[in-house]
Amino acid sequence: MGKKGAKKHMKRKPAPKLWPIPRKEFVWAVRPSPGPHSFENCLPLCLVLRDILGFAETRREAKKIVAAEKVLVDGKVRRADDFPVGLMDVIHIREVEKTYRVLPSPKGYVLHPIEGEETGFKLCRIEDKTVVRNGHVQLNLHDGSNLLIKIADPKNPEEDVYKTLDVLRITLPEREIMDHIPLEEGVLAIITGGKNIGRYGKIVEIEERKGAKRRNWLVTIEDSVGNKYQTRLNYVFAVGKTEPLISLPSEGEQGV
């Protein structure tokens, strides 16, 4: 009889590179369930609570914490310890009243502590957009969610200023648009993939490449001390126009 269903187990060695865990200390790792983020770009909640934050020593303890509704992701209670969290997600631990944002770093994803007004919003990148019925435009965001924008005239949408790869600042958990950051030269951005992952600074140049998809255009980012990094447009995530809308980890916190 053939095998049925998806895999339920995973070894640590072939785990995604973004997971900041030791590969040879233990054999097995928690396999994230299907959810808002892809397998390669997510962290299971159990790994966050046990291996990164240290709030649990075993998976059994992590399961009890999650089942007790003590963990919120983007303002919503999550009860599965294998729920996948990803880039820019906001994780709140009720028991200790601490909040973290998932950010990229040279060593993988990190849980950056945040507080105050910053806990009430997240940044989402527009991955795709579609015109739907009743004069609405659907924005497909990087975290698997969608937003509907009312357009008076879909055939001549002057008020439709949103483009793919632009970034929205949305409230949590209401998910209402607070701000819009176009992906263009001069804005601040963080690199989310490739060899320069975790670096951030100002976009100084976007080089259009003939015959290549827009996501593969070459982008040059310059940090605060003048270092320049190049990457693909697909790996660029805008975080602010003149000042970052979110707090970012320092080089020491990134482990560099």
Secondary structure in CASP SS format (residue, H / E / C, confidence):
PFRMAT SS
TARGET T0000
AUTHOR 0000-0000-0000
METHOD secondary structure of the structure
MODEL  1
M C 1.00
G C 1.00
K C 1.00
K C 1.00
G C 1.00
A C 1.00
K C 1.00
K C 1.00
H C 1.00
M E 1.00
K E 1.00
R C 1.00
K C 1.00
P C 1.00
A C 1.00
P C 1.00
K C 1.00
L C 1.00
W C 1.00
P C 1.00
I C 1.00
P C 1.00
R C 1.00
K C 1.00
E C 1.00
F C 1.00
V C 1.00
W E 1.00
A E 1.00
V C 1.00
R C 1.00
P C 1.00
S C 1.00
P C 1.00
G C 1.00
P C 1.00
H C 1.00
S C 1.00
F H 1.00
E H 1.00
N H 1.00
C E 1.00
L E 1.00
P E 1.00
L H 1.00
C H 1.00
L H 1.00
V H 1.00
L H 1.00
R H 1.00
D H 1.00
I H 1.00
L C 1.00
G C 1.00
F C 1.00
A C 1.00
E C 1.00
T C 1.00
R H 1.00
R H 1.00
E H 1.00
A H 1.00
K H 1.00
K H 1.00
I H 1.00
V H 1.00
A H 1.00
A C 1.00
E C 1.00
K C 1.00
V E 1.00
L E 1.00
V E 1.00
D C 1.00
G C 1.00
K E 1.00
V E 1.00
R C 1.00
R C 1.00
A C 1.00
D C 1.00
D C 1.00
F C 1.00
P E 1.00
V E 1.00
G E 1.00
L C 1.00
M C 1.00
D C 1.00
V E 1.00
I E 1.00
H E 1.00
I E 1.00
R C 1.00
E C 1.00
V C 1.00
E C 1.00
K E 1.00
T E 1.00
Y E 1.00
R E 1.00
V E 1.00
L E 1.00
P E 1.00
S E 1.00
P C 1.00
K C 1.00
G E 1.00
Y E 1.00
V E 1.00
L E 1.00
H E 1.00
P E 1.00
I E 1.00
E C 1.00
G H 1.00
E H 1.00
E H 1.00
T H 1.00
G H 1.00
F E 1.00
K E 1.00
L E 1.00
C E 1.00
R E 1.00
I E 1.00
E E 1.00
D E 1.00
K E 1.00
T E 1.00
V E 1.00
V E 1.00
R C 1.00
N C 1.00
G C 1.00
H E 1.00
V E 1.00
Q E 1.00
L E 1.00
N E 1.00
L E 1.00
H C 1.00
D C 1.00
G C 1.00
S C 1.00
N E 1.00
L E 1.00
L E 1.00
I E 1.00
K E 1.00
I C 1.00
A C 1.00
D C 1.00
P C 1.00
K C 1.00
N C 1.00
P C 1.00
E C 1.00
E C 1.00
D C 1.00
V C 1.00
Y C 1.00
K C 1.00
T C 1.00
L C 1.00
D C 1.00
V E 1.00
L E 1.00
R E 1.00
I E 1.00
T E 1.00
L C 1.00
P C 1.00
E C 1.00
R C 1.00
E C 1.00
I E 1.00
M E 1.00
D E 1.00
H E 1.00
I E 1.00
P C 1.00
L C 1.00
E C 1.00
E C 1.00
G C 1.00
V C 1.00
L E 1.00
A E 1.00
I E 1.00
I E 1.00
T C 1.00
G C 1.00
G C 1.00
K C 1.00
N C 1.00
I C 1.00
G C 1.00
R C 1.00
Y E 1.00
G E 1.00
K E 1.00
I E 1.00
V E 1.00
E E 1.00
I E 1.00
E E 1.00
E C 1.00
R C 1.00
K C 1.00
G C 1.00
A C 1.00
K C 1.00
R H 1.00
R H 1.00
N H 1.00
W C 1.00
L E 1.00
V E 1.00
T E 1.00
I E 1.00
E E 1.00
D C 1.00
S C 1.00
V C 1.00
G C 1.00
N C 1.00
K E 1.00
Y E 1.00
Q E 1.00
T E 1.00
R E 1.00
L H 1.00
N H 1.00
Y H 1.00
V E 1.00
F E 1.00
A E 1.00
V E 1.00
G E 1.00
K C 1.00
T C 1.00
E C 1.00
P C 1.00
L C 1.00
I C 1.00
S C 1.00
L C 1.00
P C 1.00
S C 1.00
E H 1.00
G H 1.00
E H 1.00
Q H 1.00
G C 1.00
V C 1.00
END
